[in-house]
Amino acid sequence: MIDALLLWFSTLFHVQDYLVGVVLFAFGLVFLRRHYVFLYSVVVAAVLGFLVKAFFKLPRPCVDVPGLVDCPLDFGFPSLHAAFAAVLLMASLGSRWALLVIPLALLVGYSRIFLGVHSVEQVIAGFSLGIVVYLMAWLRFGRNSP
């Protein structure tokens, strides 16, 4: 039963990347404080994530060992799912939504490993990227930004 739920959750974030991403992005803009820092962090994390992927060119684990879903064609380091989940997590801290977002963000990271599309290191790198980008944006634009 738990395996079936985890597989459903994992494939939701794998197959419906853009739809789920848009919903979570809208959630962040509507319900969380510091909208400008959140928006800036998502954009910077995406740009840096793609640049890091292109620079390191580290393959996904599913290239060598098939995962539970089709292996994406791009490189795996860092996990952008984990980076965006970390940005959302950081943006939710101090709000009533943190109790929902923190476990959701951790589940997103775990689901990438569970599906076999990222290694533990790639997910940790993604979380680290998201956290660092958010903290830098928060320091740059201040804690009182809209």
N, CA, C and O atoms as CSV, one atom per row, in Angstrom:
chain,resi,resn,atom,element,x,y,z
A,1,MET,N,N,0.825,-1.197,0.000
A,1,MET,CA,C,0.000,0.000,0.000
A,1,MET,C,C,0.870,1.262,0.000
A,1,MET,O,O,0.647,2.174,-0.797
A,2,ILE,N,N,1.870,1.309,0.907
A,2,ILE,CA,C,2.746,2.482,0.980
A,2,ILE,C,C,3.572,2.594,-0.305
A,2,ILE,O,O,3.786,3.695,-0.814
A,3,ASP,N,N,4.033,1.457,-0.825
A,3,ASP,CA,C,4.787,1.481,-2.081
A,3,ASP,C,C,3.943,2.042,-3.216
A,3,ASP,O,O,4.440,2.809,-4.040
A,4,ALA,N,N,2.672,1.666,-3.264
A,4,ALA,CA,C,1.780,2.158,-4.318
A,4,ALA,C,C,1.576,3.667,-4.189
A,4,ALA,O,O,1.587,4.379,-5.193
A,5,LEU,N,N,1.389,4.163,-2.959
A,5,LEU,CA,C,1.222,5.604,-2.746
A,5,LEU,C,C,2.486,6.375,-3.108
A,5,LEU,O,O,2.425,7.438,-3.726
A,6,LEU,N,N,3.629,5.826,-2.716
A,6,LEU,CA,C,4.889,6.485,-3.031
A,6,LEU,C,C,5.135,6.500,-4.531
A,6,LEU,O,O,5.617,7.497,-5.069
A,7,LEU,N,N,4.813,5.412,-5.209
A,7,LEU,CA,C,4.964,5.367,-6.662
A,7,LEU,C,C,4.033,6.382,-7.330
A,7,LEU,O,O,4.431,7.048,-8.285
A,8,TRP,N,N,2.798,6.505,-6.835
A,8,TRP,CA,C,1.869,7.487,-7.394
A,8,TRP,C,C,2.410,8.897,-7.205
A,8,TRP,O,O,2.435,9.685,-8.150
A,9,PHE,N,N,2.842,9.217,-5.991
A,9,PHE,CA,C,3.384,10.541,-5.697
A,9,PHE,C,C,4.611,10.823,-6.555
A,9,PHE,O,O,4.745,11.906,-7.124
A,10,SER,N,N,5.499,9.849,-6.643
A,10,SER,CA,C,6.737,10.016,-7.398
A,10,SER,C,C,6.466,10.248,-8.878
A,10,SER,O,O,7.067,11.128,-9.494
A,11,THR,N,N,5.566,9.462,-9.445
A,11,THR,CA,C,5.286,9.627,-10.875
A,11,THR,C,C,4.511,10.910,-11.147
A,11,THR,O,O,4.628,11.486,-12.229
A,12,LEU,N,N,3.718,11.364,-10.173
A,12,LEU,CA,C,3.032,12.651,-10.328
A,12,LEU,C,C,4.046,13.760,-10.554
A,12,LEU,O,O,3.870,14.594,-11.443
A,13,PHE,N,N,5.100,13.774,-9.760
A,13,PHE,CA,C,6.124,14.801,-9.890
A,13,PHE,C,C,7.088,14.518,-11.035
A,13,PHE,O,O,7.881,15.385,-11.402
A,14,HIS,N,N,7.032,13.322,-11.601
A,14,HIS,CA,C,7.918,12.996,-12.720
A,14,HIS,C,C,7.217,13.255,-14.054
A,14,HIS,O,O,7.760,13.937,-14.923
A,15,VAL,N,N,6.033,12.718,-14.207
A,15,VAL,CA,C,5.330,12.797,-15.489
A,15,VAL,C,C,4.682,14.159,-15.687
A,15,VAL,O,O,4.695,14.695,-16.795
A,16,GLN,N,N,4.124,14.713,-14.644
A,16,GLN,CA,C,3.397,15.976,-14.742
A,16,GLN,C,C,4.254,17.142,-14.261
A,16,GLN,O,O,3.754,18.050,-13.598
A,17,ASP,N,N,5.546,17.119,-14.592
A,17,ASP,CA,C,6.487,18.136,-14.108
A,17,ASP,C,C,5.956,19.559,-14.245
A,17,ASP,O,O,5.935,20.322,-13.280
A,18,TYR,N,N,5.536,19.898,-15.437
A,18,TYR,CA,C,5.169,21.285,-15.691
A,18,TYR,C,C,3.881,21.667,-14.988
A,18,TYR,O,O,3.786,22.762,-14.433
A,19,LEU,N,N,2.896,20.797,-15.000
A,19,LEU,CA,C,1.626,21.103,-14.343
A,19,LEU,C,C,1.820,21.265,-12.838
A,19,LEU,O,O,1.362,22.244,-12.250
A,20,VAL,N,N,2.501,20.301,-12.220
A,20,VAL,CA,C,2.755,20.380,-10.781
A,20,VAL,C,C,3.631,21.587,-10.472
A,20,VAL,O,O,3.408,22.274,-9.475
A,21,GLY,N,N,4.618,21.848,-11.312
A,21,GLY,CA,C,5.491,22.998,-11.116
A,21,GLY,C,C,4.732,24.310,-11.138
A,21,GLY,O,O,4.966,25.184,-10.303
A,22,VAL,N,N,3.833,24.448,-12.081
A,22,VAL,CA,C,3.035,25.680,-12.181
A,22,VAL,C,C,2.141,25.831,-10.955
A,22,VAL,O,O,1.997,26.932,-10.424
A,23,VAL,N,N,1.541,24.734,-10.503
A,23,VAL,CA,C,0.673,24.791,-9.319
A,23,VAL,C,C,1.482,25.193,-8.082
A,23,VAL,O,O,1.050,26.050,-7.312
A,24,LEU,N,N,2.646,24.580,-7.890
A,24,LEU,CA,C,3.475,24.922,-6.730
A,24,LEU,C,C,4.022,26.343,-6.820
A,24,LEU,O,O,4.138,27.033,-5.808
A,25,PHE,N,N,4.357,26.777,-8.033
A,25,PHE,CA,C,4.835,28.142,-8.233
A,25,PHE,C,C,3.733,29.144,-7.881
A,25,PHE,O,O,3.979,30.137,-7.195
A,26,ALA,N,N,2.525,28.874,-8.356
A,26,ALA,CA,C,1.391,29.754,-8.042
A,26,ALA,C,C,1.107,29.742,-6.541
A,26,ALA,O,O,0.815,30.784,-5.954
A,27,PHE,N,N,1.192,28.568,-5.923
A,27,PHE,CA,C,1.013,28.466,-4.469
A,27,PHE,C,C,2.004,29.368,-3.750
A,27,PHE,O,O,1.639,30.100,-2.830
A,28,GLY,N,N,3.267,29.309,-4.178
A,28,GLY,CA,C,4.296,30.133,-3.559
A,28,GLY,C,C,4.015,31.612,-3.695
A,28,GLY,O,O,4.215,32.377,-2.752
A,29,LEU,N,N,3.555,32.015,-4.856
A,29,LEU,CA,C,3.283,33.440,-5.074
A,29,LEU,C,C,2.045,33.920,-4.327
A,29,LEU,O,O,1.993,35.066,-3.880
A,30,VAL,N,N,1.055,33.053,-4.189
A,30,VAL,CA,C,-0.204,33.465,-3.575
A,30,VAL,C,C,-0.161,33.368,-2.047
A,30,VAL,O,O,-0.617,34.278,-1.355
A,31,PHE,N,N,0.380,32.279,-1.526
A,31,PHE,CA,C,0.241,32.016,-0.097
A,31,PHE,C,C,1.468,32.326,0.750
A,31,PHE,O,O,1.354,32.429,1.971
A,32,LEU,N,N,2.620,32.476,0.143
A,32,LEU,CA,C,3.828,32.676,0.936
A,32,LEU,C,C,4.271,34.129,0.910
A,32,LEU,O,O,3.987,34.864,-0.036
A,33,ARG,N,N,4.975,34.532,1.968
A,33,ARG,CA,C,5.493,35.892,2.039
A,33,ARG,C,C,6.746,36.006,1.179
A,33,ARG,O,O,7.231,35.012,0.639
A,34,ARG,N,N,7.256,37.201,1.057
A,34,ARG,CA,C,8.493,37.467,0.308
A,34,ARG,C,C,8.390,36.951,-1.128
A,34,ARG,O,O,9.234,36.181,-1.587
A,35,HIS,N,N,7.353,37.384,-1.820
A,35,HIS,CA,C,7.093,36.921,-3.182
A,35,HIS,C,C,8.255,37.192,-4.125
A,35,HIS,O,O,8.591,36.354,-4.963
A,36,TYR,N,N,8.870,38.366,-3.989
A,36,TYR,CA,C,9.954,38.733,-4.895
A,36,TYR,C,C,11.164,37.820,-4.701
A,36,TYR,O,O,11.791,37.397,-5.672
A,37,VAL,N,N,11.484,37.523,-3.464
A,37,VAL,CA,C,12.606,36.629,-3.170
A,37,VAL,C,C,12.304,35.235,-3.717
A,37,VAL,O,O,13.181,34.590,-4.290
A,38,PHE,N,N,11.066,34.768,-3.543
A,38,PHE,CA,C,10.661,33.454,-4.050
A,38,PHE,C,C,10.783,33.404,-5.576
A,38,PHE,O,O,11.375,32.473,-6.122
A,39,LEU,N,N,10.231,34.392,-6.256
A,39,LEU,CA,C,10.267,34.430,-7.718
A,39,LEU,C,C,11.707,34.487,-8.228
A,39,LEU,O,O,12.081,33.734,-9.128
A,40,TYR,N,N,12.492,35.358,-7.666
A,40,TYR,CA,C,13.899,35.494,-8.050
A,40,TYR,C,C,14.647,34.176,-7.828
A,40,TYR,O,O,15.436,33.757,-8.675
A,41,SER,N,N,14.400,33.531,-6.702
A,41,SER,CA,C,15.089,32.280,-6.368
A,41,SER,C,C,14.749,31.163,-7.341
A,41,SER,O,O,15.630,30.396,-7.731
A,42,VAL,N,N,13.494,31.058,-7.738
A,42,VAL,CA,C,13.095,30.023,-8.695
A,42,VAL,C,C,13.813,30.224,-10.018
A,42,VAL,O,O,14.328,29.268,-10.597
A,43,VAL,N,N,13.851,31.456,-10.500
A,43,VAL,CA,C,14.493,31.744,-11.784
A,43,VAL,C,C,15.998,31.494,-11.712
A,43,VAL,O,O,16.563,30.850,-12.596
A,44,VAL,N,N,16.640,31.994,-10.675
A,44,VAL,CA,C,18.095,31.819,-10.539
A,44,VAL,C,C,18.448,30.348,-10.345
A,44,VAL,O,O,19.425,29.874,-10.925
A,45,ALA,N,N,17.678,29.618,-9.543
A,45,ALA,CA,C,17.940,28.184,-9.345
A,45,ALA,C,C,17.812,27.429,-10.664
A,45,ALA,O,O,18.597,26.520,-10.932
A,46,ALA,N,N,16.838,27.792,-11.487
A,46,ALA,CA,C,16.675,27.129,-12.792
A,46,ALA,C,C,17.871,27.403,-13.696
A,46,ALA,O,O,18.429,26.480,-14.291
A,47,VAL,N,N,18.261,28.659,-13.798
A,47,VAL,CA,C,19.380,29.026,-14.666
A,47,VAL,C,C,20.674,28.372,-14.182
A,47,VAL,O,O,21.394,27.757,-14.969
A,48,LEU,N,N,20.966,28.505,-12.894
A,48,LEU,CA,C,22.191,27.898,-12.351
A,48,LEU,C,C,22.154,26.382,-12.471
A,48,LEU,O,O,23.168,25.758,-12.783
A,49,GLY,N,N,20.992,25.786,-12.225
A,49,GLY,CA,C,20.863,24.341,-12.321
A,49,GLY,C,C,21.179,23.831,-13.717
A,49,GLY,O,O,21.899,22.846,-13.875
A,50,PHE,N,N,20.637,24.504,-14.735
A,50,PHE,CA,C,20.913,24.094,-16.116
A,50,PHE,C,C,22.381,24.314,-16.473
A,50,PHE,O,O,22.967,23.499,-17.185
A,51,LEU,N,N,22.979,25.393,-15.995
A,51,LEU,CA,C,24.404,25.635,-16.250
A,51,LEU,C,C,25.283,24.583,-15.583
A,51,LEU,O,O,26.245,24.104,-16.184
A,52,VAL,N,N,24.961,24.226,-14.353
A,52,VAL,CA,C,25.731,23.200,-13.642
A,52,VAL,C,C,25.586,21.846,-14.343
A,52,VAL,O,O,26.566,21.115,-14.488
A,53,LYS,N,N,24.368,21.514,-14.775
A,53,LYS,CA,C,24.158,20.265,-15.516
A,53,LYS,C,C,25.020,20.239,-16.778
A,53,LYS,O,O,25.661,19.230,-17.073
A,54,ALA,N,N,25.036,21.341,-17.518
A,54,ALA,CA,C,25.804,21.408,-18.766
A,54,ALA,C,C,27.313,21.361,-18.499
A,54,ALA,O,O,28.066,20.820,-19.309
A,55,PHE,N,N,27.752,21.918,-17.381
A,55,PHE,CA,C,29.178,21.948,-17.075
A,55,PHE,C,C,29.688,20.574,-16.624
A,55,PHE,O,O,30.699,20.089,-17.131
A,56,PHE,N,N,28.995,19.956,-15.680
A,56,PHE,CA,C,29.474,18.692,-15.119
A,56,PHE,C,C,29.105,17.471,-15.970
A,56,PHE,O,O,29.853,16.495,-16.017
A,57,LYS,N,N,27.968,17.530,-16.630
A,57,LYS,CA,C,27.516,16.439,-17.516
A,57,LYS,C,C,27.529,15.075,-16.819
A,57,LYS,O,O,27.964,14.079,-17.397
A,58,LEU,N,N,27.051,15.042,-15.580
A,58,LEU,CA,C,26.996,13.782,-14.834
A,58,LEU,C,C,25.697,13.052,-15.163
A,58,LEU,O,O,24.614,13.628,-15.063
A,59,PRO,N,N,25.805,11.798,-15.551
A,59,PRO,CA,C,24.602,11.050,-15.959
A,59,PRO,C,C,23.713,10.700,-14.769
A,59,PRO,O,O,24.132,10.727,-13.612
A,60,ARG,N,N,22.504,10.381,-15.097
A,60,ARG,CA,C,21.549,9.912,-14.092
A,60,ARG,C,C,21.816,8.440,-13.803
A,60,ARG,O,O,22.360,7.734,-14.652
A,61,PRO,N,N,21.443,7.969,-12.621
A,61,PRO,CA,C,21.657,6.549,-12.320
A,61,PRO,C,C,20.857,5.618,-13.220
A,61,PRO,O,O,21.255,4.472,-13.433
A,62,CYS,N,N,19.733,6.094,-13.752
A,62,CYS,CA,C,18.895,5.236,-14.599
A,62,CYS,C,C,19.516,4.986,-15.971
A,62,CYS,O,O,19.001,4.176,-16.741
A,63,VAL,N,N,20.608,5.666,-16.283
A,63,VAL,CA,C,21.314,5.389,-17.539
A,63,VAL,C,C,21.935,3.999,-17.472
A,63,VAL,O,O,21.911,3.256,-18.454
A,64,ASP,N,N,22.495,3.643,-16.304
A,64,ASP,CA,C,23.143,2.340,-16.127
A,64,ASP,C,C,22.201,1.273,-15.574
A,64,ASP,O,O,22.256,0.112,-15.978
A,65,VAL,N,N,21.343,1.678,-14.655
A,65,VAL,CA,C,20.400,0.747,-14.028
A,65,VAL,C,C,18.998,1.311,-14.232
A,65,VAL,O,O,18.681,2.374,-13.700
A,66,PRO,N,N,18.156,0.617,-14.993
A,66,PRO,CA,C,16.811,1.147,-15.251
A,66,PRO,C,C,16.048,1.450,-13.966
A,66,PRO,O,O,16.065,0.667,-13.016
A,67,GLY,N,N,15.381,2.599,-13.957
A,67,GLY,CA,C,14.564,2.993,-12.812
A,67,GLY,C,C,13.129,2.547,-13.007
A,67,GLY,O,O,12.839,1.718,-13.870
A,68,LEU,N,N,12.244,3.091,-12.214
A,68,LEU,CA,C,10.828,2.725,-12.286
A,68,LEU,C,C,10.077,3.455,-13.396
A,68,LEU,O,O,8.947,3.096,-13.726
A,69,VAL,N,N,10.707,4.482,-13.974
A,69,VAL,CA,C,10.108,5.246,-15.065
A,69,VAL,C,C,11.158,5.408,-16.164
A,69,VAL,O,O,12.330,5.086,-15.967
A,70,ASP,N,N,10.730,5.905,-17.306
A,70,ASP,CA,C,11.681,6.168,-18.378
A,70,ASP,C,C,12.728,7.172,-17.902
A,70,ASP,O,O,12.420,8.124,-17.186
A,71,CYS,N,N,13.952,6.939,-18.311
A,71,CYS,CA,C,15.054,7.794,-17.893
A,71,CYS,C,C,15.037,9.099,-18.694
A,71,CYS,O,O,15.070,9.065,-19.924
A,72,PRO,N,N,14.986,10.248,-18.012
A,72,PRO,CA,C,15.068,11.525,-18.730
A,72,PRO,C,C,16.368,11.622,-19.519
A,72,PRO,O,O,17.367,11.000,-19.158
A,73,LEU,N,N,16.352,12.391,-20.580
A,73,LEU,CA,C,17.496,12.459,-21.480
A,73,LEU,C,C,18.575,13.433,-21.032
A,73,LEU,O,O,19.710,13.352,-21.501
A,74,ASP,N,N,18.241,14.349,-20.134
A,74,ASP,CA,C,19.244,15.332,-19.715
A,74,ASP,C,C,20.114,14.762,-18.595
A,74,ASP,O,O,19.892,13.649,-18.118
A,75,PHE,N,N,21.097,15.542,-18.193
A,75,PHE,CA,C,22.004,15.118,-17.132
A,75,PHE,C,C,21.321,15.224,-15.773
A,75,PHE,O,O,20.292,15.888,-15.643
A,76,GLY,N,N,21.892,14.567,-14.755
A,76,GLY,CA,C,21.214,14.455,-13.477
A,76,GLY,C,C,21.718,15.331,-12.352
A,76,GLY,O,O,21.067,15.423,-11.312
A,77,PHE,N,N,22.860,15.978,-12.529
A,77,PHE,CA,C,23.444,16.750,-11.432
A,77,PHE,C,C,23.363,18.229,-11.712
A,77,PHE,O,O,23.935,18.701,-12.694
A,78,PRO,N,N,22.668,18.973,-10.876
A,78,PRO,CA,C,21.912,18.645,-9.679
A,78,PRO,C,C,20.452,18.352,-10.029
A,78,PRO,O,O,20.015,18.598,-11.153
A,79,SER,N,N,19.710,17.829,-9.065
A,79,SER,CA,C,18.276,17.600,-9.252
A,79,SER,C,C,17.549,18.939,-9.157
A,79,SER,O,O,17.549,19.593,-8.114
A,80,LEU,N,N,16.928,19.331,-10.272
A,80,LEU,CA,C,16.178,20.592,-10.246
A,80,LEU,C,C,14.876,20.452,-9.465
A,80,LEU,O,O,14.393,21.426,-8.888
A,81,HIS,N,N,14.299,19.237,-9.442
A,81,HIS,CA,C,13.122,19.029,-8.602
A,81,HIS,C,C,13.470,19.349,-7.142
A,81,HIS,O,O,12.717,20.032,-6.447
A,82,ALA,N,N,14.616,18.845,-6.697
A,82,ALA,CA,C,15.036,19.088,-5.316
A,82,ALA,C,C,15.346,20.569,-5.095
A,82,ALA,O,O,15.035,21.116,-4.037
A,83,ALA,N,N,15.953,21.215,-6.085
A,83,ALA,CA,C,16.273,22.645,-5.953
A,83,ALA,C,C,14.998,23.473,-5.792
A,83,ALA,O,O,14.923,24.340,-4.922
A,84,PHE,N,N,13.999,23.206,-6.629
A,84,PHE,CA,C,12.745,23.958,-6.543
A,84,PHE,C,C,11.995,23.633,-5.254
A,84,PHE,O,O,11.372,24.511,-4.657
A,85,ALA,N,N,12.054,22.373,-4.825
A,85,ALA,CA,C,11.416,21.994,-3.561
A,85,ALA,C,C,12.081,22.729,-2.401
A,85,ALA,O,O,11.404,23.158,-1.466
A,86,ALA,N,N,13.403,22.873,-2.458
A,86,ALA,CA,C,14.125,23.582,-1.397
A,86,ALA,C,C,13.772,25.066,-1.383
A,86,ALA,O,O,13.628,25.655,-0.312
A,87,VAL,N,N,13.634,25.672,-2.552
A,87,VAL,CA,C,13.217,27.083,-2.616
A,87,VAL,C,C,11.839,27.245,-1.984
A,87,VAL,O,O,11.614,28.160,-1.192
A,88,LEU,N,N,10.925,26.356,-2.337
A,88,LEU,CA,C,9.578,26.421,-1.771
A,88,LEU,C,C,9.622,26.205,-0.261
A,88,LEU,O,O,8.919,26.884,0.488
A,89,LEU,N,N,10.443,25.266,0.181
A,89,LEU,CA,C,10.610,25.008,1.614
A,89,LEU,C,C,11.115,26.256,2.322
A,89,LEU,O,O,10.556,26.661,3.341
A,90,MET,N,N,12.160,26.862,1.794
A,90,MET,CA,C,12.734,28.055,2.423
A,90,MET,C,C,11.723,29.193,2.467
A,90,MET,O,O,11.635,29.919,3.458
A,91,ALA,N,N,10.964,29.342,1.392
A,91,ALA,CA,C,9.972,30.421,1.330
A,91,ALA,C,C,8.834,30.195,2.320
A,91,ALA,O,O,8.189,31.146,2.761
A,92,SER,N,N,8.594,28.942,2.665
A,92,SER,CA,C,7.482,28.641,3.578
A,92,SER,C,C,7.858,28.780,5.052
A,92,SER,O,O,6.977,28.858,5.909
A,93,LEU,N,N,9.156,28.811,5.354
A,93,LEU,CA,C,9.572,28.892,6.761
A,93,LEU,C,C,8.987,30.136,7.414
A,93,LEU,O,O,9.020,31.227,6.846
A,94,GLY,N,N,8.459,29.957,8.597
A,94,GLY,CA,C,7.855,31.065,9.318
A,94,GLY,C,C,6.386,31.278,8.990
A,94,GLY,O,O,5.746,32.168,9.551
A,95,SER,N,N,5.848,30.467,8.087
A,95,SER,CA,C,4.426,30.579,7.755
A,95,SER,C,C,3.694,29.335,8.246
A,95,SER,O,O,4.315,28.340,8.620
A,96,ARG,N,N,2.392,29.405,8.240
A,96,ARG,CA,C,1.607,28.230,8.646
A,96,ARG,C,C,1.702,27.106,7.623
A,96,ARG,O,O,1.364,25.962,7.927
A,97,TRP,N,N,2.155,27.418,6.423
A,97,TRP,CA,C,2.263,26.418,5.352
A,97,TRP,C,C,3.503,25.537,5.507
A,97,TRP,O,O,3.610,24.507,4.843
A,98,ALA,N,N,4.423,25.920,6.358
A,98,ALA,CA,C,5.670,25.155,6.516
A,98,ALA,C,C,5.404,23.711,6.927
A,98,ALA,O,O,6.113,22.803,6.494
A,99,LEU,N,N,4.395,23.493,7.754
A,99,LEU,CA,C,4.085,22.128,8.199
A,99,LEU,C,C,3.645,21.233,7.044
A,99,LEU,O,O,3.784,20.012,7.120
A,100,LEU,N,N,3.128,21.815,6.004
A,100,LEU,CA,C,2.755,21.056,4.803
A,100,LEU,C,C,3.920,20.987,3.817
A,100,LEU,O,O,4.177,19.934,3.233
A,101,VAL,N,N,4.614,22.086,3.634
A,101,VAL,CA,C,5.644,22.181,2.598
A,101,VAL,C,C,6.902,21.390,2.953
A,101,VAL,O,O,7.495,20.770,2.070
A,102,ILE,N,N,7.318,21.393,4.194
A,102,ILE,CA,C,8.559,20.698,4.565
A,102,ILE,C,C,8.485,19.202,4.253
A,102,ILE,O,O,9.384,18.689,3.588
A,103,PRO,N,N,7.450,18.477,4.704
A,103,PRO,CA,C,7.403,17.055,4.346
A,103,PRO,C,C,7.227,16.845,2.838
A,103,PRO,O,O,7.765,15.892,2.274
A,104,LEU,N,N,6.478,17.733,2.193
A,104,LEU,CA,C,6.294,17.624,0.745
A,104,LEU,C,C,7.632,17.771,0.022
A,104,LEU,O,O,7.925,17.005,-0.896
A,105,ALA,N,N,8.442,18.745,0.427
A,105,ALA,CA,C,9.747,18.956,-0.201
A,105,ALA,C,C,10.656,17.748,0.009
A,105,ALA,O,O,11.348,17.322,-0.916
A,106,LEU,N,N,10.657,17.199,1.212
A,106,LEU,CA,C,11.475,16.018,1.485
A,106,LEU,C,C,10.988,14.812,0.689
A,106,LEU,O,O,11.794,14.009,0.219
A,107,LEU,N,N,9.676,14.684,0.538
A,107,LEU,CA,C,9.123,13.599,-0.278
A,107,LEU,C,C,9.506,13.742,-1.747
A,107,LEU,O,O,9.762,12.745,-2.423
A,108,VAL,N,N,9.544,14.959,-2.236
A,108,VAL,CA,C,9.965,15.178,-3.622
A,108,VAL,C,C,11.394,14.683,-3.803
A,108,VAL,O,O,11.687,13.971,-4.763
A,109,GLY,N,N,12.284,15.054,-2.890
A,109,GLY,CA,C,13.666,14.588,-2.976
A,109,GLY,C,C,13.765,13.081,-2.918
A,109,GLY,O,O,14.464,12.466,-3.724
A,110,TYR,N,N,13.064,12.479,-1.961
A,110,TYR,CA,C,13.098,11.020,-1.840
A,110,TYR,C,C,12.518,10.349,-3.081
A,110,TYR,O,O,13.021,9.318,-3.527
A,111,SER,N,N,11.468,10.932,-3.633
A,111,SER,CA,C,10.825,10.316,-4.795
A,111,SER,C,C,11.751,10.262,-6.003
A,111,SER,O,O,11.655,9.339,-6.812
A,112,ARG,N,N,12.643,11.235,-6.136
A,112,ARG,CA,C,13.587,11.229,-7.262
A,112,ARG,C,C,14.549,10.047,-7.144
A,112,ARG,O,O,14.925,9.436,-8.144
A,113,ILE,N,N,14.938,9.738,-5.914
A,113,ILE,CA,C,15.815,8.589,-5.666
A,113,ILE,C,C,15.021,7.296,-5.839
A,113,ILE,O,O,15.507,6.343,-6.448
A,114,PHE,N,N,13.807,7.263,-5.308
A,114,PHE,CA,C,12.937,6.092,-5.387
A,114,PHE,C,C,12.690,5.688,-6.842
A,114,PHE,O,O,12.700,4.502,-7.170
A,115,LEU,N,N,12.472,6.668,-7.706
A,115,LEU,CA,C,12.229,6.381,-9.123
A,115,LEU,C,C,13.495,5.945,-9.853
A,115,LEU,O,O,13.423,5.340,-10.923
A,116,GLY,N,N,14.642,6.250,-9.278
A,116,GLY,CA,C,15.903,5.887,-9.910
A,116,GLY,C,C,16.405,6.912,-10.908
A,116,GLY,O,O,17.320,6.626,-11.680
A,117,VAL,N,N,15.813,8.118,-10.906
A,117,VAL,CA,C,16.230,9.144,-11.869
A,117,VAL,C,C,17.309,10.075,-11.311
A,117,VAL,O,O,17.897,10.860,-12.054
A,118,HIS,N,N,17.568,9.988,-10.003
A,118,HIS,CA,C,18.638,10.764,-9.375
A,118,HIS,C,C,19.301,9.934,-8.290
A,118,HIS,O,O,18.680,9.061,-7.684
A,119,SER,N,N,20.571,10.223,-8.061
A,119,SER,CA,C,21.286,9.609,-6.944
A,119,SER,C,C,21.095,10.491,-5.705
A,119,SER,O,O,20.604,11.616,-5.797
A,120,VAL,N,N,21.487,9.966,-4.565
A,120,VAL,CA,C,21.399,10.731,-3.322
A,120,VAL,C,C,22.206,12.021,-3.455
A,120,VAL,O,O,21.752,13.088,-3.042
A,121,GLU,N,N,23.407,11.920,-4.033
A,121,GLU,CA,C,24.271,13.096,-4.192
A,121,GLU,C,C,23.617,14.162,-5.074
A,121,GLU,O,O,23.730,15.355,-4.794
A,122,GLN,N,N,22.941,13.737,-6.128
A,122,GLN,CA,C,22.291,14.691,-7.035
A,122,GLN,C,C,21.136,15.406,-6.343
A,122,GLN,O,O,20.907,16.594,-6.573
A,123,VAL,N,N,20.413,14.684,-5.502
A,123,VAL,CA,C,19.302,15.296,-4.760
A,123,VAL,C,C,19.838,16.250,-3.688
A,123,VAL,O,O,19.307,17.347,-3.515
A,124,ILE,N,N,20.876,15.841,-2.977
A,124,ILE,CA,C,21.474,16.729,-1.969
A,124,ILE,C,C,22.015,17.995,-2.635
A,124,ILE,O,O,21.861,19.094,-2.103
A,125,ALA,N,N,22.645,17.839,-3.792
A,125,ALA,CA,C,23.150,19.010,-4.526
A,125,ALA,C,C,21.998,19.926,-4.931
A,125,ALA,O,O,22.126,21.148,-4.858
A,126,GLY,N,N,20.887,19.351,-5.353
A,126,GLY,CA,C,19.720,20.157,-5.714
A,126,GLY,C,C,19.162,20.914,-4.521
A,126,GLY,O,O,18.879,22.108,-4.613
A,127,PHE,N,N,19.002,20.210,-3.386
A,127,PHE,CA,C,18.534,20.887,-2.172
A,127,PHE,C,C,19.502,22.003,-1.778
A,127,PHE,O,O,19.076,23.101,-1.419
A,128,SER,N,N,20.782,21.724,-1.844
A,128,SER,CA,C,21.791,22.732,-1.479
A,128,SER,C,C,21.703,23.946,-2.396
A,128,SER,O,O,21.759,25.085,-1.932
A,129,LEU,N,N,21.567,23.706,-3.680
A,129,LEU,CA,C,21.433,24.805,-4.647
A,129,LEU,C,C,20.231,25.679,-4.302
A,129,LEU,O,O,20.348,26.903,-4.244
A,130,GLY,N,N,19.086,25.058,-4.075
A,130,GLY,CA,C,17.871,25.814,-3.758
A,130,GLY,C,C,17.998,26.616,-2.482
A,130,GLY,O,O,17.565,27.767,-2.424
A,131,ILE,N,N,18.587,26.020,-1.460
A,131,ILE,CA,C,18.743,26.709,-0.174
A,131,ILE,C,C,19.704,27.886,-0.307
A,131,ILE,O,O,19.413,28.983,0.171
A,132,VAL,N,N,20.840,27.664,-0.950
A,132,VAL,CA,C,21.837,28.736,-1.099
A,132,VAL,C,C,21.284,29.885,-1.941
A,132,VAL,O,O,21.459,31.051,-1.589
A,133,VAL,N,N,20.626,29.564,-3.040
A,133,VAL,CA,C,20.059,30.612,-3.902
A,133,VAL,C,C,19.022,31.416,-3.129
A,133,VAL,O,O,19.008,32.644,-3.204
A,134,TYR,N,N,18.147,30.726,-2.381
A,134,TYR,CA,C,17.129,31.445,-1.622
A,134,TYR,C,C,17.763,32.347,-0.563
A,134,TYR,O,O,17.364,33.502,-0.411
A,135,LEU,N,N,18.749,31.824,0.166
A,135,LEU,CA,C,19.402,32.639,1.200
A,135,LEU,C,C,20.107,33.848,0.589
A,135,LEU,O,O,20.060,34.939,1.157
A,136,MET,N,N,20.755,33.670,-0.551
A,136,MET,CA,C,21.420,34.807,-1.206
A,136,MET,C,C,20.392,35.842,-1.658
A,136,MET,O,O,20.623,37.043,-1.526
A,137,ALA,N,N,19.264,35.385,-2.189
A,137,ALA,CA,C,18.216,36.321,-2.613
A,137,ALA,C,C,17.637,37.045,-1.400
A,137,ALA,O,O,17.378,38.248,-1.450
A,138,TRP,N,N,17.441,36.314,-0.326
A,138,TRP,CA,C,16.897,36.918,0.896
A,138,TRP,C,C,17.861,37.962,1.456
A,138,TRP,O,O,17.433,39.027,1.900
A,139,LEU,N,N,19.153,37.663,1.438
A,139,LEU,CA,C,20.145,38.630,1.907
A,139,LEU,C,C,20.215,39.845,0.985
A,139,LEU,O,O,20.385,40.974,1.444
A,140,ARG,N,N,20.083,39.604,-0.312
A,140,ARG,CA,C,20.189,40.697,-1.298
A,140,ARG,C,C,18.993,41.633,-1.237
A,140,ARG,O,O,19.147,42.854,-1.252
A,141,PHE,N,N,17.787,41.047,-1.167
A,141,PHE,CA,C,16.586,41.863,-1.251
A,141,PHE,C,C,15.977,42.167,0.101
A,141,PHE,O,O,15.018,42.933,0.190
A,142,GLY,N,N,16.508,41.588,1.136
A,142,GLY,CA,C,16.039,41.901,2.478
A,142,GLY,C,C,14.840,41.085,2.899
A,142,GLY,O,O,14.053,40.612,2.079
A,143,ARG,N,N,14.727,40.939,4.193
A,143,ARG,CA,C,13.637,40.140,4.730
A,143,ARG,C,C,12.288,40.836,4.645
A,143,ARG,O,O,11.256,40.194,4.843
A,144,ASN,N,N,12.271,42.110,4.361
A,144,ASN,CA,C,11.007,42.838,4.304
A,144,ASN,C,C,10.468,43.014,2.889
A,144,ASN,O,O,9.546,43.798,2.663
A,145,SER,N,N,11.050,42.276,1.932
A,145,SER,CA,C,10.569,42.430,0.554
A,145,SER,C,C,9.167,41.842,0.414
A,145,SER,O,O,8.779,40.967,1.187
A,146,PRO,N,N,8.408,42.322,-0.572
A,146,PRO,CA,C,7.020,41.835,-0.739
A,146,PRO,C,C,6.970,40.408,-1.211
A,146,PRO,O,O,5.886,39.857,-1.398
